[in-house]
Amino acid sequence: MRREDRTLEELGRIHQAVITLGGYNVTINLEVLVMMWIVFVALIAFGLAAGAKRSLIPGPFQIMGELIVRQLYGLTEEALGKQLAKTYAPMICALFLFLLLSNWLGIIPMLEEPTKDLNIPLGLGILGFVIAHYAGIRAKGFKTYFKAYFEPVFFLMPLNLVGEMAKIVSISFRLFGNIMGGSIIILVVSHLTYSLVLPPFLNAFFGLFVGTIQAFVFTMLTVVYISVQVK
């Protein structure tokens, strides 16, 4: 079998478990599930290490944790205000850290990014959408919130609905496309060069640089969507 054929097979190989519930088949991607739990365990370990021995002379984990939380809390406060930042900043920090570590996971040999499976970005996009509209209803009241869909004129309501739903597609497919595209490029180039020349640099670029940028963009867009709804 040619090397190119093996590359295509590797791209399409998915380890799945099919569970039958109520007459319906539920398909679970086992690789994504395992990678997600690796991310969860790593985040829990990082949180415990950062908060275990807090002191005026912080250790490296405490410094990193405080830096991330302070920066994200400040950005959330600028967008939502002090009161709402207290409510939503912890979620924003957790979202960023999860995406960051998920995007970095592919750098480690034998591991893959959970975010290159569309279900993860799409699920997080829907979650952000629901939270944003829930925040809007709480901030404005349902009547004012619902009235906004008929502005500036009532017959534009379908376009306003499509515009809101498009946010889910936009934020989810942007993350998925960048992470999946980077994985495909690294895989193909690795096979063509026998993993000797470009792959280490591509891993650093797509894993660290692009992965960090996409995690930050996804997180900030979620903050913006919440801000638009509450103001």
C-alpha positions as semicolon CSV with decimal commas, in nm:
position;residue;x (nm);y (nm);z (nm)
1;M;0,000;0,000;0,000
2;R;0,132;0,343;-0,089
3;R;0,228;0,589;0,185
4;E;-0,039;0,834;0,064
5;D;-0,307;0,566;0,100
6;R;-0,196;0,492;0,455
7;T;-0,215;0,865;0,530
8;L;-0,575;0,881;0,410
9;E;-0,662;0,573;0,615
10;E;-0,510;0,729;0,926
11;L;-0,706;1,049;0,870
12;G;-1,034;0,862;0,852
13;R;-0,975;0,610;1,132
14;I;-1,208;0,665;1,429
15;H;-1,239;0,433;1,729
16;Q;-1,605;0,430;1,826
17;A;-1,839;0,265;2,073
18;V;-2,205;0,227;1,978
19;I;-2,456;0,216;2,263
20;T;-2,824;0,139;2,205
21;L;-3,061;0,350;2,414
22;G;-3,436;0,327;2,364
23;G;-3,400;0,186;2,015
24;Y;-3,152;0,455;1,907
25;N;-2,781;0,406;1,847
26;V;-2,556;0,651;2,030
27;T;-2,206;0,665;1,883
28;I;-1,921;0,771;2,111
29;N;-1,576;0,866;1,983
30;L;-1,354;0,686;2,232
31;E;-1,038;0,876;2,140
32;V;-1,201;1,213;2,202
33;L;-1,347;1,087;2,530
34;V;-1,006;0,970;2,654
35;M;-0,835;1,293;2,543
36;M;-1,098;1,501;2,722
37;W;-1,041;1,312;3,046
38;I;-0,667;1,366;3,010
39;V;-0,736;1,739;2,981
40;F;-0,969;1,731;3,283
41;V;-0,712;1,550;3,497
42;A;-0,436;1,788;3,389
43;L;-0,651;2,093;3,470
44;I;-0,743;1,955;3,812
45;A;-0,377;1,882;3,883
46;F;-0,281;2,235;3,771
47;G;-0,550;2,387;3,993
48;L;-0,437;2,187;4,295
49;A;-0,072;2,275;4,232
50;A;-0,152;2,645;4,187
51;G;-0,362;2,669;4,503
52;A;-0,184;2,422;4,730
53;K;0,081;2,650;4,884
54;R;-0,022;3,007;4,820
55;S;0,219;3,263;4,960
56;L;0,344;3,618;4,911
57;I;0,639;3,467;4,726
58;P;0,449;3,255;4,474
59;G;0,574;2,945;4,304
60;P;0,565;2,892;3,927
61;F;0,218;2,731;3,925
62;Q;0,072;3,004;4,141
63;I;0,226;3,272;3,919
64;M;0,086;3,111;3,605
65;G;-0,257;3,062;3,758
66;E;-0,279;3,417;3,893
67;L;-0,161;3,562;3,562
68;I;-0,424;3,376;3,359
69;V;-0,707;3,450;3,603
70;R;-0,614;3,817;3,641
71;Q;-0,594;3,879;3,267
72;L;-0,915;3,698;3,180
73;Y;-1,101;3,849;3,473
74;G;-0,990;4,195;3,363
75;L;-1,107;4,137;3,005
76;T;-1,440;3,999;3,126
77;E;-1,486;4,296;3,359
78;E;-1,421;4,541;3,075
79;A;-1,685;4,373;2,860
80;L;-1,953;4,294;3,119
81;G;-1,891;4,523;3,414
82;K;-1,785;4,440;3,769
83;Q;-2,108;4,275;3,883
84;L;-2,150;4,039;3,588
85;A;-1,778;3,965;3,579
86;K;-1,809;3,803;3,923
87;T;-2,068;3,566;3,776
88;Y;-1,916;3,482;3,439
89;A;-1,538;3,528;3,479
90;P;-1,487;3,183;3,644
91;M;-1,663;3,018;3,349
92;I;-1,454;3,221;3,102
93;C;-1,130;3,118;3,276
94;A;-1,233;2,751;3,277
95;L;-1,330;2,768;2,909
96;F;-0,998;2,922;2,806
97;L;-0,789;2,675;3,004
98;F;-0,983;2,379;2,868
99;L;-0,944;2,496;2,508
100;L;-0,580;2,589;2,556
101;L;-0,479;2,252;2,694
102;S;-0,697;2,069;2,442
103;N;-0,529;2,251;2,153
104;W;-0,183;2,184;2,299
105;L;-0,245;1,814;2,356
106;G;-0,156;1,718;2,000
107;I;0,204;1,828;2,059
108;I;0,255;1,525;2,283
109;P;0,327;1,205;2,085
110;M;0,038;0,953;2,071
111;L;-0,213;1,216;2,190
112;E;-0,460;1,417;1,984
113;E;-0,655;1,740;2,022
114;P;-1,016;1,685;2,136
115;T;-1,106;2,009;1,957
116;K;-1,040;1,859;1,613
117;D;-1,362;1,665;1,662
118;L;-1,649;1,895;1,561
119;N;-1,864;1,779;1,854
120;I;-1,640;1,957;2,106
121;P;-1,629;2,306;1,945
122;L;-1,997;2,278;1,849
123;G;-2,096;2,175;2,201
124;L;-1,900;2,463;2,352
125;G;-2,047;2,701;2,094
126;I;-2,400;2,595;2,187
127;L;-2,313;2,626;2,556
128;G;-2,189;2,982;2,507
129;F;-2,500;3,063;2,301
130;V;-2,734;2,936;2,574
131;I;-2,545;3,119;2,850
132;A;-2,541;3,444;2,651
133;H;-2,917;3,439;2,590
134;Y;-2,989;3,333;2,946
135;A;-2,782;3,629;3,065
136;G;-2,973;3,855;2,826
137;I;-3,310;3,743;2,959
138;R;-3,196;3,793;3,318
139;A;-3,053;4,138;3,246
140;K;-3,335;4,277;3,027
141;G;-3,639;4,073;3,113
142;F;-3,803;3,839;2,863
143;K;-4,028;4,104;2,706
144;T;-3,742;4,342;2,622
145;Y;-3,522;4,054;2,514
146;F;-3,785;3,912;2,278
147;K;-3,873;4,257;2,140
148;A;-3,513;4,305;2,019
149;Y;-3,567;4,037;1,752
150;F;-3,827;4,258;1,581
151;E;-3,600;4,561;1,554
152;P;-3,552;4,781;1,358
153;V;-3,866;4,657;1,176
154;F;-4,078;4,353;1,259
155;F;-4,034;4,165;0,928
156;L;-3,658;4,139;0,990
157;M;-3,720;3,895;1,275
158;P;-3,625;3,584;1,067
159;L;-3,296;3,747;0,968
160;N;-3,223;3,833;1,331
161;L;-3,284;3,471;1,429
162;V;-3,059;3,343;1,150
163;G;-2,792;3,591;1,259
164;E;-2,801;3,459;1,614
165;M;-2,783;3,096;1,503
166;A;-2,497;3,181;1,268
167;K;-2,288;3,278;1,570
168;I;-2,283;2,914;1,679
169;V;-2,166;2,798;1,336
170;S;-1,907;3,074;1,309
171;I;-1,743;3,028;1,648
172;S;-1,750;2,646;1,632
173;F;-1,628;2,591;1,277
174;R;-1,350;2,851;1,316
175;L;-1,197;2,651;1,601
176;F;-1,262;2,314;1,441
177;G;-1,126;2,419;1,103
178;N;-0,803;2,561;1,237
179;I;-0,724;2,266;1,464
180;M;-0,827;1,998;1,214
181;G;-0,648;2,178;0,929
182;G;-0,329;2,198;1,131
183;S;-0,348;1,828;1,218
184;I;-0,395;1,730;0,853
185;I;-0,102;1,946;0,739
186;I;0,127;1,801;1,007
187;L;0,022;1,445;0,925
188;V;0,071;1,479;0,550
189;V;0,403;1,661;0,577
190;S;0,525;1,404;0,833
191;H;0,460;1,123;0,587
192;L;0,621;1,308;0,299
193;T;0,937;1,397;0,492
194;Y;0,951;1,085;0,712
195;S;0,901;1,309;1,021
196;L;1,253;1,450;0,993
197;V;1,241;1,809;0,867
198;L;0,932;2,026;0,909
199;P;0,701;1,842;1,155
200;P;0,867;1,972;1,476
201;F;0,829;2,331;1,355
202;L;0,474;2,266;1,235
203;N;0,387;2,115;1,573
204;A;0,519;2,423;1,748
205;F;0,334;2,657;1,512
206;F;-0,004;2,486;1,496
207;G;0,003;2,344;1,848
208;L;0,141;2,631;2,052
209;F;0,083;2,945;1,846
210;V;-0,237;2,867;1,654
211;G;-0,376;2,664;1,944
212;T;-0,327;2,953;2,186
213;I;-0,472;3,210;1,946
214;Q;-0,779;3,000;1,871
215;A;-0,845;2,931;2,240
216;F;-0,825;3,303;2,314
217;V;-1,044;3,400;2,014
218;F;-1,313;3,145;2,104
219;T;-1,315;3,261;2,465
220;M;-1,329;3,631;2,381
221;L;-1,607;3,578;2,127
222;T;-1,807;3,405;2,400
223;V;-1,753;3,709;2,624
224;V;-1,861;3,939;2,340
225;Y;-2,177;3,738;2,275
226;I;-2,269;3,761;2,644
227;S;-2,193;4,135;2,643
228;V;-2,415;4,195;2,339
229;Q;-2,708;4,025;2,506
230;V;-2,686;4,198;2,844
231;K;-2,644;4,553;2,706
